[in-house]
Amino acid sequence: MMKGISPIIATVLLIAVAVAIGVLVSTWITRWTLEQTQTAETATCATTTIYDVSDAAYNTTTQMLTLIVTNKGSSAVYNFTIEAVDNTTAIKLNVTPSYSPTGTTASTPLLQGRSFSLTANMSTTNKLTSVKVTNTACGAFYKATTTITNS
């Protein structure tokens, strides 16, 4: 005669399965909540971070790119990088610029309404067709320009 599992073992198995499902659901909810929070923070920074790029000029002889960045948003911005595309290849050149006045860091950011000049050695003799300026304060926002004076 066959016997089933004892009621105690069945109860223990049901409790173990319920706990395992609870752990999985809890982990999923925690990750989902974290993702939603990060998305909301990114959306907030993207609405308060606005800057303009103007007077982009590139000298093909000295290979120096100079442009003016003006903070038009309510958030302070800092640590800019420049990404440029030249006219013969679609290669993106990433450089860290020098600043005038010196430096924009988390402790000395570019405040609302202020401007400064970015200068970078682009290491190409080709004419530039577009320039994209990004910042560390809000990676969700960038400003691009295709109006570049090449000389």
Buried (B, 14 or more C-beta within 10 A) or exposed (E): EEEEEEEEEEEEEEEEEEEEEEEEEEEEEEEEEEEEEEEEEBEEBBBBBBBBBEBBBBEBEEBBBBBBBBBEBEBBBBBBBBBBBBEEEEEEBEBEBEBEEEBBEEEEBBEBEBBBBBBBEBEBEBEBBBBBBBBBBBEBBBBEBEEBEBE
